[in-house]
Every structure is written in structure tokens, then in C-alpha cells.
Amino acid sequence: MLTRVLTLLLLLGLSCTVESYAQPLTRNVLKGACEKLVVAGRDVSPTCGDSIVNTVQGRRTSFDFTSSDGTTVSFSGTGMPQDRQEEVGVDALQPVSSVILSVKAPDGGITRDTLMTVGSCRFPAAAPGRSTVACTADTQRGRFEGTFTTTSDAAPSK
């Protein structure tokens, strides 16, 4: 009897573990214009790419900004419900708890640093057919910022 109970508990524990890792990954590539990219307090906006990636897995969401030198800055949060911020002119505010900095070395290797932070991504009002993502975060290595406005290929509706 004890063996059956232990086996059942083991299987239950394994199923919970598998379920937590089996959460689907959603990855959206958004095309548009990068308006600002600041890496550790240094403005590198001219090198910012023409797309950002929004990744959602389970309760975690991130916005990934890239530069032409291979650097990627990911603003990542728990995916907590967005706070409405109408009183300050911002549609919503997504908390950010870490910045993941990936830097490509000249030899092709990639160094990845996870920096704990206090920050947010906000989604201010934009023109019809467009949306803006503006992320800021302060870390022990300095300030990180990214602002990106998407473009729509669809013709405006009449």
C-alpha cells in the first residue's frame, strides 16, 4: 500500500513538473520603426533594428529590441495584468522585473546577462493602424530604454 501511495505521489509530482515546462511559447515579430534604444545608459538608437519580438510563455512576457551589432535587450515581466493609466495619458503599463542583455562577441560567441530591475513597458496611444511600445528599466548596469512603433500593411478602413 505504501509503495502505491509513493508511486502515485511521484507520478503526480512528475505530471506537475511536465505541465509547468510544457507551456506553449508564443512569438510575434512586429515590424516598424525603432525610435530609441539605450543600452546601459548609452544611446545606440541609430543601430536599432526594424522589428521587435514579443514573446509570451506562461505568465512571462518580453519585448526584445535588437541592434545591428548583434546586441539584444529583452524587457521581461511576469505578464501580470496591465495596469490602466488613463490619468497620465498612457493606455496600459506592463511591469518589467528583468532585463536580459545578449551581446555578440567578435568571435561569434554570445554573452547573456540577466539584470534584475524596476521598470515597465507602456503602450501609449498611437495613430490608427499603428501601436507603440515604450520600455524603460533601471538596473545596476545603468538605464535601458526602447521605443518602437509598429506599422500596418493593411489599408485604413473606411
N, C-alpha and C positions, 0 to 999 in steps of 0.2 A: 504494500500500500504506500509506504513512504517513497519507494522508488518511482511509483506512478505520479505521486504529487510532485516530486523533484523534477521528473521529466516534463510534466505539464508546465511547471514554472519556468523551466529552461526554454521550452518551445515558445511560451508566451513572451518571455524576455527577448528571444531572437526575433519574433514577429514584430515587436515594438521597435527594435533596432532597425530592421529592414525597412519598416514603414517610414521611419524618420529619414532614412537615406534615399528612399525611393520617390521623393517628391519631385514632380516634373519641373524642368527648367524651361522658362520662357525667355527668349532672347529676341529683342526688337532692335533693328538698326534704323535709326532715324536720320534722314538726310536733311541738310540745310546749311546754315552758316554759323560757325563758331565766332562769337563776338569777343570772348575773353577767356584766357587760360592763364592762371597764375599757379606756379609750382614752387612751394616752399618760399613764398614771398617774392619770387622772380617772375615778372611778366613775360610769358612766352607766347602771347596771343598770335603773332604772325606765323607761328609754326603749327597752330591748331588745325585739326582735320575738318573735313566737310561732313562728318557724320558722328553721332554718338550712339552708344549701345546702352539700352535699358534692359537689365537682366532681373528676373524675378524667380526666386526659388523658395518655396515655402513662405515663410514670413519675412524673408530678406529681399531687399530690392537695391539695385545700384544703378548709377548713371556713370558711364565710362567715357572720358574725354581722352583723345589721343593727339600726339604731336608728330610732326614729320620725322623727328629723330628717334621714334620708337618708344617714347615715354607715354605711359598710360596712367591717368589719375582716375580712380574709381571712388565715387562718393557713395558710401554704403550705409544703409539703415535697416532697422528691424521690420520695416514695412508696416509700422504702426499706422493706425488710421490717420489720414492727413488732417491737420487742424485747419479749420476755416479761419481766414484772417481778413475778412472784408473791411474791418475798421482801419486797416493800414494799406488798403489798396492792393492786396495780394489775394489771389483766389484760394490757394492752399499752401500748406507748409509741410514738407516731409522731413522728419528728424533724421539726422545723419550721425552715426556713432563711430564710424571709422573711415579713414581714407587709405586706400590701397594704392601704393605708388610702385609702378613697374617701370624699370629703366633698362634699356637695351645697351649693353656694353659694346665697344668696338669689335670684340672677338665674337659677337653674336649671342653671348650669354645674357640671361635676364636676371636682374636682381629685383626681388619683390619685398617691399616693406609694408607692414600693416601698422598704421598710426592711429591710436585712439584719439577721438576728437569730440568737440562740441560743435555742431553745425547743422545745416539744413539745406534742402533743395526747395525752392519755391517756384511756383508756376504762375507768374503774373499774366494779366490779360494781354492778348496779342491781337493782331489784325485777323480778319476772317481767313480761314484756311491755313493759319499758322499757329504754332504754340511755342512758348519759351520755357526753358528750364534754366534756372539760375541757382547754382550751388555755391556755398561758402562753408569753410571749416577751418578752425584754428587748431593746430597741432603743436607738439613740442619741436617740430622742424620748421615751423612757420605757417603762414596762411596759404590756403589753397582755395582757388576760385575757378569756376567755369560757368560761362553763359552761352547758351546755344538756342537758336531759333530755327524751328523746322520749316520746311517749305512743303507745299502740297502740289502734287502734279494734277490734281483734279481741277476742273474748271469751276468757278464760283457758281453756286446755284442761284436761279432767278425766281 
